[in-house]
Amino acid sequence: MKKDSKLNIDELWVEFQQHLSSLEKVNILIAGKSGVGKSTLINAAFRDNLAETGIGKPTTSRINLIEKEGVPVRIYDTVGFELDFRHLKKAQKDIHNLIKKTSKTPQLDDDIHCLWYCVSAPSARLEDEERSFIASIAKQGIPVILVLTKAGDKIEAEKLLNNIWIDISANLAAAVVLLAQRYGGTQPYGVDQLIEKNLSSYSRKIA
């Protein structure tokens, strides 16, 4: 990929497909606490309202496979992580079971190829359970991209991201700051960069 070229999201998906030509589909897992903007990010990535969104309440009651005709990417939208220990462990167990199930098929197209772990920029805080979960996914050889969402103030968000990166960088393939939908006078940004990071991180894995 030419670093000085300006590609839009559709072109990045096409390049993703060309770069991973051995796969018909690339499967992305998206996870994080409830309310961090996972559904909004999915809609921005697909440029379509495919994931339900809500304010102040969880919107995903189970793991949903979201895909769009003509787009070579599928996204598994997961239950928002809650502070309640029992529900948190159930959500994490469901994710690990999905990874195990998809990895048992002979087709590489069924595997989980990357995790987008979302953290809300206004909080920019990772609980110990979240760190452990990220480490458990990375240990399985799945690239993890930390996504700092709702970053209305990009400069401040990048400072916060640096602090998190120092803490868990050993388990991350990359990190991205983004704003998936317009906030006040700030236009959306960063989704195309996330897709590009996704491409490069998985390419390194299969190289």
C-alpha positions in Angstrom: 0.0 0.0 0.0 1.3 3.4 -0.9 1.5 5.5 2.3 1.2 8.8 0.5 -2.0 7.8 -1.4 -5.4 9.0 -0.2 -7.9 6.1 -0.4 -11.5 6.2 0.7 -13.1 3.5 2.7 -14.5 1.6 -0.3 -11.0 1.5 -2.0 -9.4 0.3 1.3 -11.9 -2.6 1.5 -11.0 -3.5 -2.1 -7.3 -3.3 -1.4 -7.9 -5.5 1.7 -9.5 -8.1 -0.5 -6.7 -8.0 -3.0 -4.0 -8.2 -0.4 -5.7 -11.2 1.2 -6.6 -12.8 -2.1 -6.4 -16.3 -0.6 -9.4 -15.5 1.5 -13.0 -14.9 0.3 -13.9 -13.2 3.6 -12.0 -11.6 6.4 -13.7 -11.9 9.8 -13.3 -9.1 12.4 -14.4 -9.4 16.0 -15.4 -6.2 17.8 -15.6 -6.0 21.5 -15.6 -3.5 24.4 -17.8 -2.2 27.2 -21.4 -1.3 26.6 -21.8 2.2 25.2 -18.3 2.6 23.7 -19.7 2.9 20.2 -19.2 -0.5 18.6 -22.5 -0.4 16.6 -21.8 3.1 15.4 -18.3 2.1 14.3 -19.7 -0.9 12.4 -22.1 1.3 10.6 -19.3 3.7 9.7 -17.1 0.9 8.4 -19.8 -0.5 6.2 -21.2 2.9 5.3 -24.7 1.6 6.1 -27.0 1.3 9.0 -26.5 -2.4 9.6 -26.0 -2.5 13.4 -28.6 -1.2 15.8 -27.4 1.8 17.8 -28.6 3.3 21.1 -27.8 5.8 23.8 -27.3 4.8 27.4 -28.2 1.1 27.0 -26.6 -2.1 25.5 -27.8 -2.7 22.0 -26.4 -6.2 21.3 -27.9 -9.0 23.3 -25.8 -11.7 21.6 -23.0 -12.2 19.1 -24.3 -11.0 15.7 -22.6 -11.6 12.4 -22.9 -8.5 10.3 -22.0 -8.4 6.6 -22.9 -6.5 3.5 -23.2 -7.8 -0.1 -20.2 -7.0 -2.1 -17.9 -6.2 0.9 -15.3 -8.9 1.6 -15.4 -8.3 5.4 -17.7 -9.7 8.1 -17.9 -8.3 11.6 -18.9 -10.2 14.7 -20.6 -7.7 17.0 -20.4 -8.9 20.6 -22.3 -8.2 23.8 -21.0 -5.1 25.6 -18.8 -6.0 28.5 -20.6 -5.2 31.8 -19.0 -4.6 35.2 -21.1 -7.4 36.6 -18.6 -10.2 37.0 -21.0 -13.0 35.9 -22.2 -11.3 32.8 -18.6 -10.3 31.9 -17.3 -13.8 32.1 -20.3 -15.1 30.1 -19.6 -12.6 27.3 -15.9 -13.5 27.3 -16.6 -17.2 27.3 -19.0 -16.8 24.3 -16.2 -15.0 22.4 -13.6 -17.7 23.1 -16.1 -20.4 22.1 -16.7 -18.6 18.8 -13.0 -18.4 18.1 -12.6 -22.1 18.9 -15.6 -23.1 16.8 -14.5 -21.1 13.7 -10.9 -22.3 14.0 -12.0 -25.9 13.8 -13.3 -25.7 10.2 -10.9 -26.4 7.3 -11.6 -23.1 5.7 -9.4 -20.1 6.7 -12.3 -17.9 5.7 -14.2 -19.0 8.8 -11.4 -18.0 11.2 -11.4 -14.8 13.3 -8.7 -12.7 11.7 -8.6 -9.7 13.9 -10.1 -8.1 17.1 -11.1 -4.5 17.3 -11.2 -3.7 21.1 -13.0 -0.5 21.6 -12.5 2.0 24.5 -14.4 5.3 24.8 -12.1 8.3 24.6 -14.0 10.2 27.3 -13.1 7.5 29.8 -9.9 6.1 28.2 -9.6 3.6 30.9 -9.0 -0.2 30.8 -10.0 -2.4 33.6 -7.8 -5.4 34.6 -10.4 -7.8 33.2 -10.2 -6.0 29.8 -6.4 -6.2 29.8 -6.6 -9.9 30.6 -9.1 -10.5 27.8 -7.0 -8.6 25.3 -4.0 -10.7 26.3 -5.9 -14.0 26.0 -6.9 -13.1 22.4 -3.4 -12.0 21.4 -2.0 -15.3 22.9 -4.1 -17.2 20.3 -2.3 -15.4 17.5 -5.2 -13.1 16.6 -4.0 -9.5 16.0 -5.6 -7.0 18.4 -6.2 -3.4 17.4 -7.1 -1.0 20.2 -9.7 1.5 19.0 -10.2 4.7 21.0 -13.7 5.7 20.0 -15.8 8.9 20.4 -12.6 11.0 20.2 -14.1 14.5 19.7 -10.8 16.0 20.8 -8.3 14.2 18.7 -5.1 15.7 20.3 -6.3 14.9 23.8 -7.4 11.4 22.8 -4.0 10.6 21.3 -2.4 11.6 24.5 -4.7 9.2 26.4 -4.0 6.5 23.9 -0.3 6.8 24.4 -0.8 6.1 28.1 -2.8 3.0 27.4 -0.4 1.8 24.7 2.6 1.9 27.1 0.6 -0.3 29.4 -0.5 -3.1 27.0 1.6 -2.6 23.8 3.0 -6.1 24.0 -0.5 -7.5 23.3 -1.5 -5.0 20.5 -0.9 -5.1 16.8 -1.9 -1.4 16.4 -4.0 1.4 18.0 -6.2 3.9 16.4 -8.1 7.1 17.5 -11.3 7.8 15.7 -14.7 9.5 15.6 -17.2 7.3 13.8 -19.9 10.0 13.5 -20.0 13.7 13.6 -19.7 15.3 17.1 -20.6 19.0 17.3 -18.4 20.7 14.7 -15.9 17.8 14.4 -16.2 15.7 11.3 -15.8 11.9 11.5 -12.3 10.6 11.0 -10.1 7.6 11.6 -12.3 4.7 10.2 -10.2 4.5 7.0 -7.0 4.4 9.1 -8.5 1.6 11.2 -9.2 -0.5 8.1 -5.7 0.2 6.8 -4.2 -0.9 10.1 -6.3 -4.0 10.0 -5.0 -4.9 6.6 -1.3 -4.4 7.6 -1.6 -6.2 10.9 -3.2 -9.3 9.4 -0.8 -9.2 6.5 2.1 -9.4 8.9 0.5 -12.4 10.6 0.2 -14.4 7.4 3.6 -13.3 5.9 
